[in-house]
């Protein structure tokens, strides 16, 4: 694994960004990414609310989705540009649509930029920075000597996959998410198999473990380094690594050190790796500590009634467990066949489509289902 240099992002002043986006997962994740980069963020879930928020918050820049219920993004942008009080606020369209006519229409109504999902966090920040600098009249070409915009080194994230009900494909989905991140975002992932004690990632990938995550977490946090983590890590491909579960029964009194786990994930994410944690379906204090340290918790369900009820109960219990419920995103993994109706208390962040095709296209189809999920992360 390659260590990337640590970088520091500095802002001379706090700039205010308004996000107008109807999908909660995307709205939350863009907010998270911008706050990580020092921006002040306000939110609106539709066009009408967004126009009110512009008057209330006076943002320096607006991030705007195209497809929204009621008033679409083009109409919202037209209102912004036709109002003398808001006409000078730059608008960046952020949308999943790559249609050429959409792009042309966006610029026709006054957009400053048009970004398609999925995108990398550093790309979004770079575009925002460039637009704000142009707005101030101080933008200079990057090629000019001595004034190049510094490269933004990506920082990885901790994403836990958990299901309150077993048998819904958490391990398979964890592996496929790592593959989708590699294909779509070009980033590496380290899978930590925390479905203790047996796990399933290494056997599924036909890897032979030498060491395991429980052994690693026995080391005092202050002594854990990236080179040490390498000794416990198996390479599956250029962009996918695995820290396996023990694969054997353990003393039931064994309790992994949560501080050591945090140290491991902090080192990996600082080095630019995403950490995907297969938590399985068991809940205890060690698992809660892992979930609390995650940027996102993907709560996996098959879409069937019992599995959905378990996910709803987990969402309702988040506060009592000390978890931020906003970080929990349901995902339907249609292992048992297509789901036509679902009874989740929160709209799923993604649906991974069912396919009965046993050929190699099965994985490809699932990756297409994961496309939206990856777009939420980057």
C-alpha positions as CSV (number, residue, x, y, z in Angstrom):
1,X,0.0,0.0,0.0
2,X,1.2,3.5,-0.8
3,X,1.3,6.2,1.8
4,X,0.2,9.6,0.6
5,X,1.5,12.9,2.0
6,X,-0.7,14.6,4.6
7,X,-2.1,17.9,3.4
8,X,-3.8,20.8,5.0
9,X,-6.7,22.7,3.4
10,X,-6.8,26.3,4.5
11,X,-9.5,28.8,3.9
12,X,-8.9,32.5,4.5
13,X,-12.6,33.0,5.3
14,X,-15.6,30.7,5.8
15,X,-17.6,30.6,2.6
16,X,-21.3,29.7,2.7
17,X,-22.6,27.0,0.4
18,X,-26.3,26.1,-0.1
19,X,-27.1,22.6,-1.3
20,X,-30.5,22.1,-3.0
21,X,-31.0,18.4,-3.4
22,X,-34.1,16.2,-3.0
23,X,-32.3,13.0,-2.1
24,X,-31.3,12.8,1.6
25,X,-28.3,10.5,1.2
26,X,-26.7,12.8,-1.4
27,X,-27.6,15.9,0.5
28,X,-26.0,14.6,3.6
29,X,-22.9,13.3,2.0
30,X,-22.1,16.5,0.1
31,X,-22.7,18.4,3.3
32,X,-20.2,16.1,5.1
33,X,-17.6,16.6,2.4
34,X,-17.9,20.4,2.3
35,X,-17.8,20.7,6.1
36,X,-14.6,18.6,6.1
37,X,-13.1,21.3,3.9
38,X,-14.1,24.2,6.1
39,X,-17.3,25.4,4.4
40,X,-20.4,26.6,6.1
41,X,-23.3,24.6,4.7
42,X,-27.1,25.1,4.6
43,X,-29.6,22.6,3.1
44,X,-32.8,22.6,1.1
45,X,-34.7,19.5,-0.1
46,X,-36.5,21.1,-3.1
47,X,-36.6,24.2,-5.3
48,X,-39.2,26.2,-3.3
49,X,-37.3,25.6,-0.1
50,X,-34.0,26.4,-1.8
51,X,-35.2,29.9,-3.1
52,X,-36.3,30.7,0.5
53,X,-33.0,29.5,1.9
54,X,-31.1,31.8,-0.5
55,X,-32.9,34.9,0.9
56,X,-32.4,33.6,4.5
57,X,-28.7,32.5,4.3
58,X,-27.3,34.6,1.5
59,X,-24.9,31.8,0.3
60,X,-21.7,32.5,-1.6
61,X,-22.5,29.6,-4.0
62,X,-25.4,27.2,-4.7
63,X,-25.0,23.5,-5.5
64,X,-28.2,22.5,-7.4
65,X,-29.6,19.2,-8.5
66,X,-31.5,19.0,-11.9
67,X,-34.2,16.5,-11.3
68,X,-36.4,17.4,-8.3
69,X,-40.1,17.2,-7.6
70,X,-42.2,20.3,-8.5
71,X,-39.6,22.9,-9.5
72,X,-36.6,21.4,-11.4
73,X,-33.1,22.8,-11.2
74,X,-33.3,24.7,-14.4
75,X,-36.3,26.7,-13.1
76,X,-34.6,27.3,-9.8
77,X,-31.5,28.6,-11.5
78,X,-33.7,30.9,-13.7
79,X,-35.3,32.4,-10.6
80,X,-31.9,33.0,-9.0
81,X,-30.5,34.7,-12.1
82,X,-33.6,36.8,-12.8
83,X,-33.6,38.2,-9.3
84,X,-31.3,41.2,-9.1
85,X,-30.7,40.5,-5.4
86,X,-29.4,37.0,-6.1
87,X,-28.2,37.1,-9.8
88,X,-24.5,37.3,-8.8
89,X,-24.6,34.1,-6.7
90,X,-22.8,31.4,-8.8
91,X,-24.7,28.1,-9.3
92,X,-23.0,24.7,-9.9
93,X,-25.3,21.9,-11.2
94,X,-24.5,18.6,-9.6
95,X,-26.5,15.8,-11.3
96,X,-26.4,12.2,-12.4
97,X,-27.5,13.2,-15.9
98,X,-24.8,13.2,-18.5
99,X,-27.2,14.3,-21.3
100,X,-25.6,16.9,-23.6
101,X,-28.8,18.9,-23.9
102,X,-29.1,19.1,-20.1
103,X,-25.6,20.5,-19.9
104,X,-26.3,23.1,-22.6
105,X,-29.6,24.1,-20.9
106,X,-27.8,24.5,-17.6
107,X,-25.3,27.0,-19.0
108,X,-28.1,28.7,-20.9
109,X,-29.9,29.5,-17.6
110,X,-26.7,30.8,-16.0
111,X,-24.8,27.8,-14.4
112,X,-21.2,28.4,-13.6
113,X,-20.3,24.7,-13.8
114,X,-21.9,21.3,-14.5
115,X,-20.7,18.3,-12.5
116,X,-21.9,14.8,-13.1
117,X,-22.2,12.0,-10.5
118,X,-20.3,10.1,-9.5
119,X,-17.5,12.6,-8.7
120,X,-14.6,12.7,-6.3
121,X,-14.8,15.0,-3.3
122,X,-11.6,16.7,-4.2
123,X,-13.1,17.4,-7.7
124,X,-16.1,19.1,-6.2
125,X,-14.0,21.2,-3.8
126,X,-11.7,22.2,-6.7
127,X,-14.6,23.3,-8.8
128,X,-16.2,25.3,-5.9
129,X,-12.8,27.0,-5.2
130,X,-12.3,27.9,-8.9
131,X,-15.8,29.3,-9.3
132,X,-15.6,31.4,-6.1
133,X,-12.2,32.8,-7.2
134,X,-13.6,33.7,-10.6
135,X,-16.5,35.4,-8.9
136,X,-14.0,37.5,-6.9
137,X,-12.0,38.3,-10.0
138,X,-8.8,36.9,-8.6
139,X,-8.7,33.6,-10.5
140,X,-5.4,32.9,-12.2
141,X,-4.4,30.1,-14.6
142,X,-2.9,27.1,-12.9
143,X,-0.1,26.9,-15.4
144,X,1.3,30.4,-14.4
145,X,4.6,29.9,-12.5
146,X,4.3,30.2,-8.8
147,X,0.5,30.4,-8.7
148,X,-0.5,26.8,-9.4
149,X,-3.5,25.5,-7.3
150,X,-2.1,22.8,-5.0
151,X,-3.2,19.2,-5.6
152,X,-5.7,17.9,-3.2
153,X,-4.7,14.4,-1.9
154,X,-7.8,12.4,-1.3
155,X,-8.5,11.1,2.2
156,X,-10.3,7.8,2.6
157,X,-13.4,7.1,4.6
158,X,-14.7,4.4,6.9
159,X,-17.8,2.8,5.7
160,X,-19.4,0.0,7.7
161,X,-21.8,-2.6,6.1
162,X,-24.2,-4.1,8.7
163,X,-27.4,-6.0,8.7
164,X,-29.6,-6.6,11.7
165,X,-30.7,-9.9,10.0
166,X,-28.3,-12.4,8.6
167,X,-28.3,-14.0,5.2
168,X,-28.8,-10.8,3.1
169,X,-25.4,-10.8,1.4
170,X,-23.4,-8.3,3.5
171,X,-20.0,-10.0,2.7
172,X,-20.7,-10.2,-1.0
173,X,-21.9,-6.6,-1.1
174,X,-18.8,-5.4,0.7
175,X,-16.5,-7.0,-1.8
176,X,-18.6,-5.7,-4.8
177,X,-18.6,-2.2,-3.3
178,X,-14.8,-2.3,-3.1
179,X,-14.7,-3.4,-6.8
180,X,-17.2,-0.7,-7.8
181,X,-15.1,2.0,-6.0
182,X,-12.0,0.8,-7.8
183,X,-13.7,0.8,-11.2
184,X,-15.7,4.0,-10.9
185,X,-13.7,6.2,-8.5
186,X,-10.2,4.7,-9.1
187,X,-9.6,4.5,-5.4
188,X,-8.3,1.7,-3.2
189,X,-10.2,0.0,-0.4
190,X,-9.1,-2.0,2.6
191,X,-11.8,-4.5,3.6
192,X,-11.8,-5.3,7.4
193,X,-13.6,-8.5,8.1
194,X,-15.2,-7.7,11.5
195,X,-17.8,-10.4,11.3
196,X,-16.1,-12.2,14.2
197,X,-15.0,-14.8,14.7
198,X,-15.3,-16.7,11.5
199,X,-15.8,-14.0,8.9
200,X,-16.2,-14.8,5.2
201,X,-14.2,-12.3,3.1
202,X,-11.0,-14.3,2.8
203,X,-12.6,-17.6,1.9
204,X,-14.9,-15.9,-0.6
205,X,-11.8,-14.3,-2.3
206,X,-9.8,-17.5,-1.9
207,X,-7.2,-15.8,0.2
208,X,-5.0,-17.6,2.8
209,X,-4.6,-15.5,5.9
210,X,-1.4,-15.4,7.8
211,X,-2.7,-13.0,10.5
212,X,-6.0,-11.5,11.3
213,X,-7.7,-8.4,12.6
214,X,-8.0,-9.6,16.2
215,X,-4.3,-10.2,16.4
216,X,-3.7,-6.7,15.0
217,X,-6.0,-5.1,17.6
218,X,-4.0,-6.7,20.4
219,X,-1.2,-4.3,19.7
220,X,-1.2,-1.1,21.8
221,X,-2.6,1.8,19.6
222,X,0.6,3.9,20.0
223,X,2.7,1.2,18.4
224,X,0.5,0.6,15.3
225,X,2.0,1.9,12.1
226,X,1.2,1.6,8.4
227,X,4.0,-0.9,7.9
228,X,2.7,-3.0,10.7
229,X,-0.8,-3.0,9.2
230,X,0.8,-4.2,5.9
231,X,1.9,-7.3,7.7
232,X,-1.7,-8.2,8.6
233,X,-3.1,-7.3,5.1
234,X,-3.7,-9.6,2.1
235,X,-3.7,-8.2,-1.4
236,X,-6.6,-9.3,-3.6
237,X,-5.9,-6.8,-6.5
238,X,-4.2,-3.6,-7.1
239,X,-6.9,-1.6,-5.4
240,X,-8.5,-4.1,-3.0
241,X,-6.8,-5.3,0.2
242,X,-8.2,-7.5,3.1
243,X,-7.5,-7.7,6.8
244,X,-9.3,-11.0,7.5
245,X,-11.3,-12.3,10.4
246,X,-9.6,-15.1,12.5
247,X,-11.7,-17.8,10.7
248,X,-11.7,-19.9,13.9
249,X,-13.6,-19.9,17.1
250,X,-12.2,-17.6,19.8
251,X,-12.5,-17.3,23.6
252,X,-15.9,-15.7,24.1
253,X,-14.4,-13.3,26.5
254,X,-12.1,-11.8,23.8
255,X,-13.0,-8.2,23.2
256,X,-11.1,-6.3,20.5
257,X,-9.5,-3.0,21.5
258,X,-11.7,-0.2,20.0
259,X,-8.9,2.4,20.4
260,X,-6.6,0.1,18.4
261,X,-9.3,-0.2,15.7
262,X,-9.7,3.5,15.5
263,X,-5.9,3.9,15.2
264,X,-5.8,1.4,12.3
265,X,-8.6,3.1,10.4
266,X,-7.2,6.6,11.0
267,X,-3.8,5.5,9.5
268,X,-5.4,3.8,6.5
269,X,-7.8,6.7,5.7
270,X,-4.9,9.3,6.1
271,X,-3.0,7.2,3.5
272,X,-5.9,7.6,1.1
273,X,-7.5,4.2,1.4
274,X,-11.2,3.7,1.9
275,X,-12.0,1.3,4.8
276,X,-15.0,-1.0,4.2
277,X,-15.9,-2.9,7.4
278,X,-18.0,-6.0,7.0
279,X,-19.7,-6.0,10.4
280,X,-22.0,-8.9,9.8
281,X,-25.3,-9.1,11.6
282,X,-24.3,-9.3,15.3
283,X,-24.6,-6.2,17.6
284,X,-22.4,-5.7,20.7
285,X,-20.5,-2.9,22.2
286,X,-17.4,-3.5,20.0
287,X,-19.6,-3.4,16.9
288,X,-21.3,-0.2,18.1
289,X,-17.8,1.4,18.6
290,X,-16.9,0.5,15.0
291,X,-20.2,1.9,13.7
292,X,-19.8,5.1,15.7
293,X,-16.4,5.6,14.0
294,X,-17.8,5.2,10.5
295,X,-18.6,8.0,8.1
296,X,-21.4,5.9,6.8
297,X,-23.3,2.9,8.0
298,X,-25.0,0.9,5.1
299,X,-27.8,-1.0,6.7
300,X,-28.4,-3.9,4.3
301,X,-31.8,-5.6,3.8
302,X,-33.1,-8.0,1.2
303,X,-36.2,-5.9,0.9
304,X,-38.4,-8.6,2.4
305,X,-40.7,-7.7,5.3
306,X,-38.8,-9.3,8.2
307,X,-35.4,-7.9,7.1
308,X,-37.0,-4.4,6.6
309,X,-38.5,-4.5,10.1
310,X,-35.1,-5.3,11.6
311,X,-33.5,-2.3,9.7
312,X,-36.4,-0.1,10.9
313,X,-35.7,-1.2,14.5
314,X,-32.0,-0.5,14.1
315,X,-32.8,3.0,12.8
316,X,-35.1,3.7,15.7
317,X,-32.4,2.5,18.2
318,X,-29.6,4.6,16.7
319,X,-29.8,7.4,19.3
320,X,-29.9,4.9,22.2
321,X,-26.8,3.2,20.8
322,X,-25.0,6.6,20.5
323,X,-25.1,6.6,16.7
324,X,-25.9,9.5,14.4
325,X,-29.0,8.2,12.6
326,X,-28.2,10.5,9.6
327,X,-25.2,8.3,8.9
328,X,-27.3,5.2,8.5
329,X,-28.4,4.6,4.9
330,X,-30.6,1.6,4.1
331,X,-29.6,-0.4,1.0
332,X,-31.8,-3.1,-0.6
333,X,-29.9,-6.1,-1.9
334,X,-32.4,-8.1,-3.9
335,X,-31.0,-11.5,-3.2
336,X,-34.4,-13.1,-3.1
337,X,-35.7,-11.5,-6.3
338,X,-37.0,-8.1,-7.4
339,X,-38.7,-6.1,-4.7
340,X,-41.7,-4.2,-5.9
341,X,-42.8,-2.7,-2.6
342,X,-40.8,-2.1,0.6
343,X,-41.7,-1.0,4.1
344,X,-38.6,0.9,5.2
345,X,-39.0,3.9,7.4
346,X,-36.3,5.7,5.3
347,X,-35.9,5.8,1.5
348,X,-33.1,3.4,0.5
349,X,-29.9,5.0,-0.7
350,X,-29.6,2.3,-3.4
351,X,-31.2,-0.8,-4.7
352,X,-28.9,-3.6,-5.9
353,X,-30.9,-5.4,-8.6
354,X,-31.6,-9.1,-8.6
355,X,-30.3,-11.2,-11.5
356,X,-30.5,-14.9,-12.0
357,X,-27.8,-14.9,-14.7
358,X,-25.0,-17.1,-13.5
359,X,-22.5,-15.7,-16.1
360,X,-19.9,-13.1,-15.5
361,X,-22.4,-10.4,-16.4
362,X,-24.0,-11.0,-13.0
363,X,-21.2,-9.1,-11.3
364,X,-21.3,-6.4,-13.9
365,X,-25.1,-5.9,-13.4
366,X,-24.6,-5.6,-9.7
367,X,-21.9,-3.1,-10.2
368,X,-24.4,-1.0,-12.2
369,X,-26.7,-1.3,-9.2
370,X,-23.9,0.0,-7.0
371,X,-23.2,2.9,-9.3
372,X,-25.6,5.1,-7.4
373,X,-24.1,4.0,-4.1
374,X,-20.6,4.9,-5.2
375,X,-21.9,8.3,-6.4
376,X,-23.0,9.0,-2.9
377,X,-19.6,8.3,-1.5
378,X,-17.6,10.4,-3.9
